[in-house]
Each structure stands twice: as structure tokens, then as C-alpha cells.
Amino acid sequence: NRTAHVMLTLALAIPATVQAETVKTTWGGPAELIYDTGFMHMLKKNPGGGVGLFDMELIQNDAPGAGASEKGVSTDTIFGRNRARKVLMLDDPRANKAWLVLFTIHQGKYPLQFTVNGQPARMNNWDGSKNHEIYRWAEFPVSALKKGRNVIDMFCPEASTPQDGWEIYISRADEFEQGGGNPADVGKTSFKSIDGGESWKESPFGPLGQTRAEYTVRVSLDRYVPAGWLASQVIDLWRGNSDDTIIPQREIQKMKLSIRADVPEGTKAEYYVRKGSDPGPFSQAWTEYQFVGSGPSLDYETGGADLNRRYIQFRVVLSTTNPQRSPVVKSATVDAELVQRVIPYKNIHMVSADNAP
């Protein structure tokens, strides 16, 4: 946002009334312009043009407490007969690619083997990052995923000592609240085996088995998130196509908002508009967003008393029920016609303007 501080000199004079002058405001262009100058949530620029839903979804339940802790043990090592199990829930298993993600502090001498619902895969050790915390990932077949409960088992039987194994972070329950999470169910989806997978014990971890925690083990899916939105910057309808600092008062006769989008089957694009009397988008001087249409195109017209505000913003809400498809906003334009009945004072001169970012 920008806040203008303008100092003016003013001589006492009254302008003469003149014949009404028609002024036009045009704003907009490709959706990428709105993305760069406005606001958005869970969207990205589409490689083929336009703006669509973000195409990566992280499935996890450990984030609020992830990382090193000063409260006690915060890692567990997979080696020999010591194995780890993580259970993650999925409402929809459809995706283009799938990746296992670990938060490690020490990678093993040998590859980490893992199964997803019984299907095998492995994570190789990465050169150049032996002994410091880093996220590592390995692809596994999407076909391994299923709706509901997904069981991930991790093991490294070639490692005979902890030093040769994989040391990964656990997310302690007593760190969750400070991280903005609820510790109530922490530990119910993480299990450890010390007999090569013949038996499993639910968390807690630690030398005395008193630390409830979740393994920082996640699944990253290459697929579209369910929903996101794109909002324009604040648009000043009075401004016309002028770059002048001082904008005279004008009457808005009519305004047209046009938006174009690609909306494949199973996806949706919905359009909303709000109006305000303050250029700050977080001011209280704004109405609530009003639904004005949906589908691949919008041509919304308003004006006069129905508009009666200098500033507007529009929002496009994108959603999908198919994670392999996304709607894409292609362009948006605003055209307004205004009337200026009084010329601005000719003896007002700007002395200085402080309009830093």
C-alpha cells in the first residue's frame, strides 16, 4: 500500500462552472497483472498463461511441533531392526506424482527403504549434506495411495549402528501449542518397532518412552489444491487514465467488469465485487464482497446510486473437485464512464509529494 502526503498552496478563488466533461477509466489486462499487483491465496501463474490453483499439496500432521526442541529428545534413528511407521489420511488419492518427505538431521550410510501401503520404494543418501538438518524427498508410485488410511513403513536393515542409520526429527506434543497446534491427538499416527517390524508400539518415544510425538514424515502430492482466490488491487474509478496527483471529484455513470477464465469440468470460478470510500484495502470503509456471477465469463455492469463509491475491488474464487484439473483466470478489465461537472482549481499547485513505498 502507498500513503500519499501532499502539501498544497491555495489562493482564494472560485472556479467557473463549465459544461460537463465525460471521463473514462480503463484498468486491467492479463491475469498475471492482477497476480503481481493485487492479492492472492493458494494460486500460481499457469505455465500456459493465466493464473490457476497451486499445484502441490502437503499431507502432514506434525508441523506445529517440528524441529529441534530444548525440552528433551526430538529425534529418532532408523537402523538395523529399528523401524518407523507413519499413518496419514487421504480423502482423495488422485495425484500426478507423489513424494515421501522426511525432516532429517543425519542421513544414513545406506539408502532408506520404505513402503507405502506395502509398495516398496527407497530414498538415497544425498552427497554433500551428511550431518545437518534438511528436508529430503523421494518419489514413489501414486498407485500406492488409497482413500483413507495410508501406512508408511521406513527401515534401513544394512545399517548396523545408529551412526550408519537415518536420524529423523520427531514433533513433540509439548511443542504443539506454542506452534499453534492442538496436542490432544499427537502420537496416534506414529509407531516404532525394535524387532524388525514384527511388532509395533504407538508413540511415546524417548529413552523412557514418555514423550508423545509424531514423526516428521510427510507426503507431498503434485496435484491442485481444492480452492484459492485472486483479488485485484484497489481500483480508483475517479482517476480516469490520468497520472495526476490531484484527482477532481467526479460522478460515476456506469462501470463494467469483464473477466475471462477457462473452467474445465469439475472446476468452478466465482466472481465477487466490493466497493469502498477509502483507498486502503484493510480500511473499515468497505462493503462486504457481493457475488456477481460464475462460469468462464463475467460481464458485470453497475453504476449511479447502485455503485456510489470511488474505489472497487474484485475477487475471483477458484475451486476444483478433481485435484488433477484447475480453472484458470485469463484476464480481467474494468471500464468506467464518469462525468466531471466542475473544473479543478487552476491556482492549486503541488509544492511537494512524499509517496514512498
C-alpha positions in Angstrom: 0.0 0.0 0.0 1.0 3.6 -0.5 0.1 6.6 1.7 0.4 10.0 0.0 1.3 13.1 1.9 0.8 16.2 -0.3 1.4 19.8 0.6 -0.5 22.4 -1.4 -0.7 26.1 -1.8 -4.2 27.5 -2.4 -5.3 31.0 -3.5 -8.8 32.1 -2.8 -10.7 31.7 -6.0 -13.9 30.0 -7.1 -13.8 28.1 -10.4 -16.4 28.8 -13.0 -18.9 26.2 -13.7 -18.3 24.6 -17.1 -20.0 22.2 -19.4 -19.9 18.6 -18.1 -16.9 16.6 -19.3 -17.0 12.9 -19.9 -14.0 11.0 -18.4 -13.2 7.3 -18.9 -11.3 4.9 -16.7 -9.8 1.7 -18.1 -7.9 -0.8 -16.0 -6.8 -4.4 -16.3 -5.2 -6.9 -18.7 -3.9 -10.4 -18.3 -4.4 -12.3 -15.1 -0.7 -12.2 -14.4 -1.0 -8.4 -13.9 -3.6 -8.9 -11.2 -1.4 -11.6 -9.6 1.6 -9.2 -9.5 -0.3 -6.1 -8.3 -3.1 -7.5 -6.2 -3.7 -10.2 -3.6 -4.0 -14.0 -3.8 -4.2 -17.2 -1.7 -3.1 -20.7 -2.9 -2.7 -19.8 -6.5 0.2 -19.6 -9.0 0.9 -18.4 -12.5 -0.1 -21.1 -15.0 2.7 -22.3 -17.3 0.4 -21.9 -20.3 -0.8 -18.4 -19.3 -3.2 -17.1 -16.7 -3.5 -17.9 -13.0 -4.7 -21.2 -11.6 -4.7 -23.2 -8.4 -1.4 -24.0 -6.6 -0.3 -27.5 -7.8 1.3 -29.0 -4.8 -0.4 -30.3 -1.6 1.5 -31.4 1.5 -0.2 -34.1 3.6 1.1 -33.8 7.2 0.1 -33.6 10.9 3.4 -32.7 12.6 4.1 -29.1 11.6 3.3 -27.2 14.8 6.0 -29.0 16.8 8.5 -29.9 14.1 12.2 -29.3 14.6 14.8 -29.3 17.4 13.5 -29.0 21.0 15.1 -27.9 24.2 12.6 -29.9 26.2 14.2 -33.3 25.6 14.6 -35.9 22.9 13.5 -34.6 19.4 14.9 -37.2 17.0 14.7 -40.9 16.4 17.1 -43.1 14.4 16.1 -45.8 11.9 18.7 -48.5 11.6 19.1 -52.3 11.8 15.9 -53.7 13.4 14.7 -50.2 14.5 11.9 -49.2 12.1 9.4 -46.3 11.9 5.8 -46.2 10.8 3.7 -43.2 9.9 0.0 -43.2 9.1 -1.5 -40.4 7.0 -5.2 -39.9 6.0 -6.3 -39.0 2.5 -9.8 -38.0 1.4 -8.8 -38.4 -2.3 -5.8 -40.4 -3.5 -5.7 -38.9 -7.0 -2.5 -37.1 -8.0 0.0 -36.8 -10.8 3.1 -37.6 -8.7 3.8 -38.5 -5.1 6.8 -37.9 -2.8 7.8 -39.1 0.6 9.3 -36.1 2.6 11.5 -36.5 5.7 13.0 -33.9 8.1 16.4 -35.4 8.8 19.3 -34.3 11.0 21.6 -37.1 9.7 21.3 -39.2 6.6 22.2 -42.8 6.6 25.2 -44.5 5.1 22.8 -46.7 3.2 19.6 -45.9 1.3 16.4 -45.6 3.4 13.9 -48.2 2.3 10.2 -47.5 2.7 6.8 -48.9 1.7 3.6 -47.1 1.1 0.7 -49.5 1.8 3.1 -52.3 1.0 4.5 -50.9 -2.2 8.3 -50.6 -2.0 10.5 -47.5 -2.8 13.6 -46.0 -1.4 15.4 -42.8 -0.6 19.1 -42.5 -1.5 21.6 -40.7 0.7 22.5 -37.3 -0.8 26.1 -36.3 -1.3 27.3 -33.1 0.4 24.7 -32.9 3.2 25.7 -35.6 5.7 25.1 -34.1 9.1 22.8 -31.1 9.3 19.0 -30.7 9.3 17.4 -30.7 5.9 14.2 -31.9 4.2 14.8 -34.8 1.9 12.3 -36.4 -0.5 11.9 -39.4 -2.8 9.2 -40.2 -5.4 7.0 -43.3 -5.1 4.2 -44.6 -7.3 0.9 -42.7 -7.0 -0.8 -46.1 -7.4 0.3 -46.9 -3.8 -2.0 -44.3 -2.3 -5.6 -45.1 -1.3 -8.5 -43.2 0.2 -8.5 -43.2 4.0 -5.6 -44.7 6.0 -2.2 -44.8 4.3 0.6 -46.7 6.1 4.3 -45.8 5.5 7.0 -48.1 6.9 10.6 -47.0 6.9 13.7 -49.2 7.5 17.4 -49.4 6.9 18.5 -53.0 7.8 22.0 -52.6 6.3 22.9 -50.0 9.0 24.2 -51.9 12.0 24.8 -48.9 14.2 22.9 -45.6 14.8 25.8 -43.7 13.2 25.1 -45.6 9.9 21.3 -45.1 10.2 18.9 -42.2 9.4 18.2 -39.8 12.2 14.9 -38.0 11.7 13.0 -35.4 13.7 10.0 -36.2 15.9 7.5 -33.5 16.6 6.9 -33.3 20.4 3.3 -32.9 21.7 4.6 -30.4 24.3 5.8 -28.1 21.4 2.5 -28.1 19.6 0.6 -25.4 21.5 3.4 -22.9 21.0 3.4 -23.7 17.3 -0.3 -23.0 17.0 -1.5 -26.6 17.1 -3.6 -28.9 19.3 -1.5 -31.5 21.2 -4.5 -33.7 22.1 -4.0 -36.4 19.4 -0.3 -36.1 18.9 1.4 -39.5 18.7 -1.6 -41.5 17.5 -0.3 -41.9 13.9 3.4 -42.6 14.6 4.7 -46.1 15.6 8.1 -47.7 16.3 9.4 -51.2 16.0 12.6 -52.5 17.6 12.2 -56.1 16.3 12.3 -55.6 12.5 8.6 -54.9 12.1 7.3 -57.9 13.9 5.6 -55.7 16.5 4.8 -52.0 16.7 4.4 -49.6 19.6 2.5 -46.4 19.3 4.3 -43.2 20.4 5.6 -42.1 23.1 9.3 -42.1 22.2 12.4 -41.3 24.2 14.6 -43.4 26.5 11.8 -43.9 29.0 9.0 -44.0 26.5 7.4 -40.9 27.9 7.5 -38.4 25.0 4.3 -38.3 22.9 5.3 -37.2 19.4 4.8 -37.6 15.7 7.4 -38.5 13.1 8.1 -35.5 10.8 7.2 -37.7 7.8 5.0 -36.2 5.2 3.6 -36.9 1.7 3.8 -34.2 -1.0 1.4 -34.6 -3.9 1.7 -33.0 -7.3 -2.0 -32.0 -7.6 -4.2 -28.9 -7.4 -5.3 -27.7 -4.0 -9.1 -27.6 -3.5 -9.6 -23.8 -3.6 -7.9 -20.4 -3.8 -8.7 -16.8 -4.7 -7.3 -13.9 -6.6 -8.2 -10.2 -5.7 -7.4 -7.1 -7.6 -5.6 -4.1 -6.2 -7.8 -1.2 -5.1 -9.0 0.4 -8.3 -9.7 4.2 -8.3 -12.6 4.8 -10.6 -12.3 8.6 -10.3 -8.8 8.6 -11.7 -9.6 8.0 -15.3 -6.4 7.4 -17.3 -4.6 10.3 -15.6 -1.3 10.1 -13.6 -2.0 13.4 -11.9 -1.6 13.5 -8.1 -4.7 15.6 -7.7 -7.9 14.0 -8.9 -11.1 16.1 -9.1 -14.4 14.9 -7.8 -16.4 13.0 -10.4 -19.7 11.2 -10.8 -19.6 7.6 -11.9 -22.3 7.0 -14.5 -21.6 3.3 -15.2 -18.9 0.7 -14.8 -18.3 -2.7 -16.4 -16.2 -5.5 -15.1 -15.2 -8.2 -17.6 -13.4 -11.4 -16.6 -12.5 -14.4 -18.7 -11.4 -17.8 -17.5 -11.0 -21.4 -18.5 -13.3 -23.6 -16.4 -12.9 -27.4 -17.1 -15.5 -29.9 -15.9 -15.2 -30.5 -12.2 -13.9 -26.9 -11.5 -15.6 -23.6 -10.7 -14.8 -19.9 -11.0 -16.9 -17.5 -8.9 -16.8 -13.7 -9.0 -17.3 -11.1 -6.3 -17.1 -7.3 -6.1 -16.9 -4.9 -3.2 -16.9 -1.0 -3.1 -15.3 1.4 -0.7 -14.7 5.1 0.1 -11.1 4.6 1.3 -8.1 3.7 -0.8 -6.7 1.4 2.0 -7.9 -2.2 1.3 -7.9 -3.0 5.0 -10.0 0.0 6.0 -13.4 -0.4 7.6 -14.9 1.9 4.9 -15.6 -1.1 2.6 -18.7 -3.1 1.9 -18.6 -6.9 2.1 -17.8 -8.8 -1.2 -21.0 -9.4 -3.2 -21.4 -12.4 -5.5 -21.9 -11.2 -9.1 -21.5 -14.3 -11.2 -19.7 -17.5 -12.1 -18.5 -19.6 -15.1 -16.0 -18.9 -17.9 -17.0 -15.3 -18.4 -18.4 -12.4 -16.5 -19.7 -9.1 -17.8 -21.0 -7.3 -14.8 -22.4 -3.7 -15.1 -23.4 -1.3 -12.4 -23.3 2.5 -11.8 -25.1 5.5 -10.4 -26.6 5.1 -7.0 -26.0 1.3 -7.0 -22.3 2.0 -7.1 -21.9 5.4 -5.4 -18.3 4.7 -4.3 -14.9 5.9 -5.6 -13.0 2.6 -5.1 -13.7 -1.0 -6.0 -12.0 -4.4 -5.7 -13.0 -7.7 -7.3 -12.2 -11.2 -6.2 -12.2 -14.5 -8.2 -12.6 -17.7 -6.2 -11.3 -20.8 -7.9 -12.1 -24.3 -6.8 -12.0 -27.9 -8.0 -13.4 -31.3 -7.1 -10.9 -33.0 -9.3 -7.3 -32.5 -8.0 -5.9 -33.1 -11.5 -7.8 -30.2 -13.0 -7.8 -26.4 -12.3 -9.7 -23.4 -13.5 -7.5 -20.7 -14.9 -8.2 -16.9 -14.8 -7.1 -15.5 -18.1 -7.9 -11.7 -18.0 -9.9 -9.0 -16.3 -10.7 -5.4 -17.3 -12.6 -2.6 -15.7 -14.2 0.2 -17.8 -15.9 3.1 -16.2 -17.6 6.2 -17.6 -17.7 9.3 -15.4 -18.8 12.9 -15.6 -16.8 15.9 -14.3 -19.1 18.9 -13.9 -16.6 21.4 -12.3 -13.0 22.0 -13.5 -10.4 21.8 -10.7 -8.9 24.9 -9.3 -6.3 26.3 -11.7 -4.4 28.1 -9.0 -3.7 25.0 -6.9 -0.1 24.0 -7.2 1.7 21.0 -5.7 4.7 22.1 -3.6 5.9 18.6 -2.6 4.8 15.0 -2.6 6.1 12.2 -0.3 4.8 8.9 -1.6 7.4 6.3 -0.6 6.6 2.6 -0.9 
